[in-house]
Amino acid sequence: MVIIIQCRDRVGLVAAITSVLAKADFNIVSMREYVDLEENKFFARIVVDDIGYLQNIEMAITKVLPPDAVVKVNPLPEKKIVVLVTKEYHCLSDILTRNHFKTLGANVQCVIGNHPDLKNITELFSIPFHLVSHENKSKENFEAELTNIILPYKPDYLILAKFMRILSPEFITSFKLKIINIHHSFLPAFIGAYPYRQALKRGVKIIGATAHFVTNDLDEGPIITQKVIPVNHSFTLIDLIKAGRENETATLAKAMQLVFEDRVFVFNNKTVVFE
């Protein structure tokens, strides 16, 4: 079982929390904590053997914390996700494969595409595919269709696996800090479209990928994880794109693992990640 805590810092928090767990007969397997001194914020992720008295443990912990504390007791359920795609297959195929072999840490409820290109590969894995075209309709109507499909699945997270549409503030607010995007550059460098073309022109020696939560500021949401790979002058645009796609896949996979295992805390526009 995992216990997640986020609150204002003060002296004695760790002692108070561990005392509550000991009285409830929980054995602590691991405990990670971090204090943001500038913001006076305390973060903790605690893993315990599920042998104690579970009822009211969340309330008992909350009582020994500052009034604004956020406490979540999560017995590691498999998260439910909806995947949004356009035409690029590399991230989706990795997600579907991990889902098939039960190594994703989540269960794919459906895939939604604004083009039909990835319908076949999705259905090969016996996952529902919904086509919602953005053409000849307003953003409001397009997103209303998305929402009508998404909500019955009650997903914990939406994964933008190369979903090449900019979402409205209203849609993002409806799924606040529940939308994970993979961006094909090492943010904040090369924000927006065509980052590999930008990287080629700039003559960079590394290219990167960034997985982040989606906010109203384009490509500026809280960063979950980033990865880079070396490149050199001999790389063509096609070489950069090929290498970059492999890096994007690995970066998104790592970000999903961290989020699904409840290792990521969001505060303001930053994250605390207990790897």
N, C-alpha and C positions, 0 to 999 in steps of 0.2 A: 504494500500500500504506500502511496506517496502523499505527503502532506506539503502543501505549498503555502508560504506565509509572506506577506508583504505589508509593512507598516512603518510608522515613524520609529526611529531608533531611540533606545534608552538603555541605561545600564541594567544588566540582569536579565535581558530577554532570553538568552540561551538557557540560563539556569531555570527560568520559569517554565519554558517550553518543555525541557527535558524532564522536569519534575512532574508535570502533568502526564507525560507519556509513561513515566515510570509507575505512577500511581494507577494508571489504567492497564498496567502490565503489558505495555508494548516494548518490544526489543528493537532498539535503533540499529539498523544495518549500516546506514550512512547518513551523514548530515553535512550539507554544504551551506555556508552562509556568507553574505557579503554586505558591507555597509558603505553606502554612498555618503561620504562625509560632507560634501558640499550641500547635498539635498537632505541630509539627516534621514535617510531611508534605509531600512533593514529588509533584506531578502533572504529567504531560507527555503531549501528543498530537503525534505527529510524522507528517507525510506525506512519503513518499519516492517517487521514481521506481522502478518495479519493474524495475530493470535490474541490480541487484547480485546477489550470491551469497546466495540466500535460505536455504539449508540451514544450520541451527545459528545463525542470526543472533539468535534469541531467547536462546539459551544464552550467546552471546557478550556480549550486552547485560547479561544477568543477572549475569554474573561481575564486572562493574565496579560493581554496585549493592550497597547494604546487603543483609544476609541475608534480610530479610523482603519483598523487592521482589516486586511482581506485574507481569509483563511479558506483554503479548499482542501478537502479530504477526498482523494481520488484513488480508488482501488484499481488503477490502471485498466480501465475499459478500453476496448479497441475503438478508436475514434471513427466517426463517419465523415466521409469527404465527398464532395462533388468536384469534378475536374472540368475546367473550361478550356477549350482549345480552338485553334483556327486551322492551320494547315500543316505546321511542322510537327513531325511525329516523334522526335527523339525523347523528349521528356515524358510524353504520354506512354510510349511503349515501355519505358523503364518502370513507370508507375503501375501499369497493367501487369507486367511480369512479376514485380514484387507483390502485388496484390494477389495474384494467382498462387504464388508459392508461400503466402502468409508471412512475408518478411517486411511488409510495408509499415506495420504498426497501426494500420487503419484499414477501413473497409470502403472500397469505392462503391458509392451508391449508384452513380451514373456519370456519363460524360456528356457535356453539352458543347456543340460546335456551331460556330456561325458560318461554317462551310461544311459540305458533306464529305470532305476528303478523308477524314479519319473514322468514318462510320464502320468500314469493313474491319479494321484492326480492333476496334472496340468490341464489335460483336463476336469476333473470334474468341474473345475471352468471356463471352456470355454476360457482358455488361450492357445495360440499356444506353442507347445513344439518342440524344434529342437534337434535332437540327432547328436552330433559331437564327434565321437569316437577319442580318442588319440592313439589308438592302431595301430601298423604297419604303422606309418607315422611320419615324422619329426615334431619337435616342430613348425618349420616355417610353414609347411603345415597345421598343426592343428590350429594354431592361424590365419592363412589366412582364413580358413573356418569360424572360429568364427567371424572374422572381417566382412566378406561378409554377414553374417546373421545380425550382430548387426547394421551396418551402416544405412541400410534402415529404421530402426526404429527411428533413430535420438534420442537416449536416452540422458537424462541429466546425468544419473549415471548408473554404472554397480554395481550390488550387488552380492558379492561372498558369497552365502548362503551355506557355507560348500563346496565350490568348491575346491577340493583337487588336484589342479595342480599349479605348480609354473610358473608364467607368465614371458615372456621374457622382457628385458628392452625396446625393440622396441614396443611391444604391450602396455606396461604400459605408454610409452611416448605418444602413440596415444590417450590415454584417461587420460591425466595427471590430477591428483587430482579429477578424476571422478569415481575411483574404490574404493568401500568400502568393507572391509573384516571383518569378525568376527573370532577372534582367541581365541581358547579355553584355555587361561591362562591369568593371570594378568601380562602382559608384563611390564618390560623386562624379567621377570622370565619365565623359561621353553619355550624358543623359539624353533620353529620347531615342529617336529612330536611327538606324544605320550606324551603330557604334563600331562595328568592325571596319567599315569604310572610313570612319573617323580615325580609328586606331592606325590603319594602314597609312593614311596621309600624314599622321603625326610621327610615324616611325617608332612606335613604342616597342619596348623589349619584353614586356609582359602584357598578357591580356587576361581579363578576369571575368567572373560572373558573381552576381549578388542576388541572394534571396532575401526578400524583405516583406514586411506587412504593408498592405496597401492603405494609403491615406489620401486625402484630397490633394496633396502636393505630389505631382507626378514624379515617380521614381525617388521620392525622398522620405518614404516611410521607414519605421524602425528596422534596422538591419539585423537579420538573424544570423547569417553566415556569408562569408565570401571566400572564393578560391581564385588563385592565379596560376597561370602556366607560362613558361618562357617561350618567346618567339624571337625571330631575327629577321634580318633584311631579306632573306631568301623567300619568306612566306608571301604568297600571293593572297589576294582577297579570298579565293576559294579555300586555300590552306587555313587561313585565319578562321573562317566560318566553320570548317570541319573540326578543327581543334577546339574552337569555342563551344560548339554544340556538345561535345563530350564533357567539357568542363561545366556547362550549364546543367547537364543531367546529374553530374556528381554533386554539384552545389545544391540543387533543389532536393535531391535525395537526403543529403545531410541535414538541411533545414527542416524537412518534414520529420526526420527522426527526432531531432531536438524538440520540436514543438509537440509531437505526438507523445513523447515521453515526459512532457511537462517540465522541460528544462529551461524554458525561455520566459523571462519576466519583462514586461514592457512598462517603462516609466518615462513620461514625457515623450520624446522622440528617440529614446535610446532603449537598448535591451541589456539585460543581465542574463548571461547564458552559462549554466552550469553543465559543462560537458563531462 
